[in-house]
């Protein structure tokens, strides 16, 4: 990992945030500025690293991990090199993807865990053993560096999936973390703050004692591992430098903050997707954000030409049950998460955005109901100035939208045209099968990417539909970040307009139009003489008499200024 330079002075802001209060800046700092509209329009492609693409078959077997797990609970060969190959092939670019999010790649427990859903290996990345190493089933640090550099070279940013809440479980070949690091009981009860935070989510997720500031020693198994790998002295020297610089106590969560932010400082990771955020004291996320931002700024200073434009470090949280407009744990008129006896605004603790757990449910509503509600929440309601990430399927949501793929084209329209950022879960665009015989629980959402289906005409047409929507959104930030206004109910026509200090953009969308010639008024958002592009038919047209005339075989029109700058 990164070798800290001794003697570096902490900034006054960092020093104040971390030292002024005894327990991680006990009061929230709050957001310093509104979210960059880029992040409320971004297309985020989320993939399970092990299930996306196998770029190197030589790393498929490590630590004597067998293929004796339950259905879809073994390692299947996907790796970091596979992601890099798909970046370079242009696959993500054609989809309009601007951000890549992959499941954690840090070293996992070596064995298996027998859980209610069957024997399971840590293919998913959420059972960490060593936060300072890449798991060899996923690849190497060199592979990670190459992948991030390739993403940046193709204009994309990378989110790392990070965990502070828990370690991997004890197995026949993996020892437990020391008792001053973790707890295994009580099991979380959900009905109060303490029963969500100071508890163990599951037997397989040994809970880190994040509420404690008591200094703890490093586990002997970890020291021995580092010793055998020839890096014990380096790791200990880095930790000494980190705790001297920050003056944080050597408590479990602070070790993990150091280890997580090293990846940012070394390789230029652009942001974090934070796992199980509501099960950790919110103040810790504020510390993580400050440290990650410091690390990112240091990396950018050393790599000034690596990114397409200047962005701050970005942090998005998984706060289970957080959802737009009326979810039981999101009180009406607020953006708080309600624990029952306490409410927390996670946006005041370092988060720029939260995953919208409600979209998969809302996607059964009409487009106008979704779009108008979300636009109001983001521009006039409690979410003004912050971000959300919408999805229809995810890796552990038990209720995905349209899991049978009965309406794949409509599902794509609702997601890709929704206000707020959007998450494509790997295979959404190919209608990857979500109902796998013999798979129990969340395993059924985690099959290997169905690359073989691209050869079929049916899948090609669906992929092209997603690509057109993605390209439109990528080139027009108003799609996700603009103010929505319905212009016609039948046929359904709406506009989105964004005007702020950094962006000026506007779009017009028509759905369920007639095939062949169609005349659309432009509602004064475009001027006569403007050249606009229909991204669905890839047609240029000039605005005349306050309208455009198109003759295409499609019933969808996605209009944006041809020379719009994003």
C-alpha positions, 0 to 999 in steps of 0.5 A: 500500500501507499507509503506515507511521508513522515512530517506532512502537516495536516490541513487546518480543516482536517485537524479541526474536523478530527480533533475538535471533538472526542468522538469523530466530530460529534456534530455533523459538518453538513454539506458545504456545497450542492452536488455537481449536476453530473452526479445526478445525471451519471450512468453508473454501471454496477457489476459483481467483479466475479460475475462479469467477465473472465479476463484471466483464467489463470487466477480462477483458483486460489486458497484451495477454494473448491467448487462445492458451494450451493448453486451460484455460491462459488467463484465463477472466474470474473476478474479485474482484467475482464472489466479492463477488456470490456472498457477497451472494447468500447462496451461501456462507452456505447452504453453511455456509461460514465461511472463504473462500480464493482463489488469489493476486490480486497482479499476475502476469507479463504474458506466458505461459510455454511449459511441458511442459503447453503455453502457460500464462498466470498465471490461477492466481495463482502467478507473481507479478511485483509483490506490492504490486499487484492484478492487473487481471484479478482487479480492483482494491484497491477490489474487494478491500477491498469483498470482504473487508468483505462477507465479514466482514459475512456472518460469514466470514473471508478467507485470502489465498494467499501466496508467498515461495518463488518469483517468476514466470518470465522471458517475452518481456515480463517480465524476470527478477528479479536474480540476487541475488534468485533462482536457476534451478538446481539443480532440486529433488531431494527426497531431502534438506533442501537439495535441497528448499529451496535449489533451483528447483521448476521452470523456471517457478518461479524460486526466491527466495534465502530462505536469504540474509540479504545485503541486496539492492537492489530490481529496476530493473523494479519501481522503474520500474513504481512510478515510472510509477504515481506511487508510488515514493517512497511504497513506498520510504518504507514499506520504510525504515520497515519495516526500521527498525522490525524491524531485519531485513536487506534480504534478498529474503524480508524485502521479501516479508514486508513486502509480504504483511503490508501487505495484512493491515494495510490490509484486515483479511485474517484469515489466510494459506494459505502456498504451498510451505511446505516449500521455504522455511526454516521460520524465515521462516514464524515471522517472517511469522506475527509480522509478520502478527499485528502487522498484524492486531492493528493493523487490528482496533484500527482496525476493532473492529466488523468481525468477528463475534468475536475471533480471532488471525491464522491461518496454514495451510501447504501442506507437500506430502505431509503427511498424517495417519497414516502418510504416508511423509513424516510419521513415525509418532507425530510431526507432523514433515515428514521431508526424509530427512536432517532433520525439521521440525515446521512447527507450531513455526514459526508454523503453526496448521494444515497442509493434510492431503494424505492425506485424498483417499487415506484417503477410500476407507476406511470412515467409521469408519476415517477418523473414529476415526483422525482423532479419535485423532490430533487429541485423543490423538496428535501433532496434539493442539492443532494443526489440519488441513484435509481435502479430496477435490479440490484445484487441483494434487493429481494424485490427487483422490478420486472424480474421476468423481463416482461416489459424490458423496453418500458423498464429501460425507458423508466430508469434511463429517463428518470431524474437522478442518477441511474444504475445499470446492474450488469445484464439489465441491458441484455435481459440477463436471467434473474430466475435460476433454478436451484439458486436460493435467496440473493444468489439468483440475481448473481448469475454470470453475465450472459454475453452469449445472448448478444448473438441473438437478434432479440438481445441485440435490439434490446441492447441498442435500445439501452445504448440509445437511451444511455448515449442521450443521457450522457450527452445531455445532463438535463435528462437527470439533473434538469427540471421536468415538465410534462407538455402532453399526456397523449402522446407523452411529451416532456421537457427537461431544462437545467440552468446553473453556473456550470451547465446549460442544457435542455431536452425534449422527449416524446414517447408513444408517438406515431411511426413515420412522419411526426411533428413535435412542437418545441415549446420554446425550449429550442429556437428557430434555426437550432439544429437538434439531434434525435438520439433514438434515430440518430437524425439531425433536424432544424427547428422551423416555426417552433416545431420539428418534423421527423420521419422515422420508424420509431415511436420514441424521440430524444431531442437535444441540441446537437452541439450541447456541451457536457 
